[in-house]
Amino acid sequence: MPKVYIYILVMAAVTYLIRALPLTLIRGEIKSPFIRSFLYYVPYATLAAMTFPAILSATDYLISAAAGFAVAILLAIRGKSLLFVACGACAVVFLVELFLH
């Protein structure tokens, strides 16, 4: 059996265990407020950790990436929709890069 199939089987087993173990080991409701809040914010922190480096390397210039990121943060804080935030950040990146070229 080629090694690639062994790698795929190991990855499948690890992925399954990561998802199945909490369901089998934690049967009752989690009552600790600290653990509940920690588990609540894990998806947001993971998404931010994966997205932030991509934001900084997605453009030709770091300054345009930072400007787009700043505009996105400001629009999001003001409660704008996700589509508006994305379009606003893209427009700012486009304009900054237009002036930098």
C-alpha positions in Angstrom: 0.0 0.0 0.0 1.5 3.4 -1.0 2.3 5.7 1.9 -0.1 8.3 0.6 -3.1 6.1 1.5 -1.7 5.6 5.0 -1.4 9.4 5.4 -5.0 9.8 4.3 -6.2 7.2 6.7 -4.3 8.7 9.6 -5.7 12.2 8.8 -9.2 10.8 8.5 -8.9 9.1 11.9 -7.5 12.2 13.6 -10.2 14.4 12.1 -12.9 12.0 13.2 -11.5 11.7 16.7 -11.3 15.4 17.2 -15.0 15.7 16.3 -16.2 12.5 18.0 -14.4 12.7 21.3 -16.1 15.8 22.7 -19.5 14.2 21.9 -18.7 11.0 23.8 -16.7 12.4 26.7 -18.8 15.5 27.6 -22.3 14.2 28.0 -23.7 16.9 30.3 -24.2 20.6 29.9 -21.1 22.7 30.4 -21.8 24.9 33.5 -18.5 26.8 33.8 -19.0 30.3 32.5 -15.3 30.5 31.7 -15.3 27.4 29.5 -18.6 28.3 27.9 -17.2 31.8 26.9 -13.9 30.2 25.8 -15.7 27.8 23.5 -18.0 30.6 22.2 -15.1 32.7 21.0 -12.9 29.9 19.6 -14.4 30.0 16.0 -14.0 33.8 15.9 -10.4 33.7 17.0 -9.6 30.9 14.6 -11.1 32.8 11.7 -9.2 35.9 12.6 -5.9 34.1 12.9 -6.4 32.5 9.5 -7.7 35.7 7.8 -5.4 38.4 9.1 -2.1 37.2 7.4 -4.0 36.8 4.1 -5.2 40.3 4.4 -1.7 41.7 4.6 -0.3 39.6 1.7 -3.3 39.9 -0.7 -2.2 43.2 -2.3 0.9 44.5 -4.0 1.6 47.0 -1.2 1.3 46.7 2.6 -0.1 50.2 2.8 -3.1 49.4 0.6 -3.8 46.2 2.7 -3.6 48.2 5.9 -5.9 50.9 4.5 -8.5 48.3 3.4 -8.3 46.6 6.7 -8.7 49.9 8.6 -11.8 50.8 6.5 -13.3 47.3 7.0 -12.8 47.6 10.8 -14.4 51.0 10.8 -17.4 50.0 8.7 -17.9 46.8 10.8 -17.8 48.8 14.0 -20.5 51.1 12.6 -22.7 48.1 12.1 -22.7 48.0 8.3 -23.6 44.8 6.4 -20.9 42.2 5.5 -21.4 43.0 1.8 -21.0 46.8 2.4 -17.8 46.2 4.5 -16.3 43.9 1.9 -17.1 46.3 -1.0 -15.8 49.3 1.0 -12.5 47.6 1.8 -12.1 46.5 -1.8 -12.8 50.0 -3.1 -10.2 51.5 -0.7 -7.6 49.0 -1.7 -8.3 49.6 -5.4 -8.0 53.4 -5.0 -4.8 53.2 -2.9 -3.2 50.8 -5.3 -4.3 53.0 -8.2 -2.4 56.0 -6.7 0.6 53.9 -5.8 1.2 52.5 -9.3 
